[in-house]
């Protein structure tokens, strides 16, 4: 994901889905140890619901 799109993605997580900065930071740290898509890591660690995960992937399709 391009840096500009990544910034928009993080803003979407925080503003539209109300995911805390701490939760995003936790997922990013886990991603460094176990590379994978950030949305899946957020879901695997219980930081987003399945409904939020669906919204994330819907949003990603539009970018």
Secondary structure, 3 states (H helix, E strand, C coil): CCHHHHHHHHHHHHHCCCCCHHHHHHHHHHHHHCCCCHHHHHHHCCCCCHHHHHHHHHHHHHC
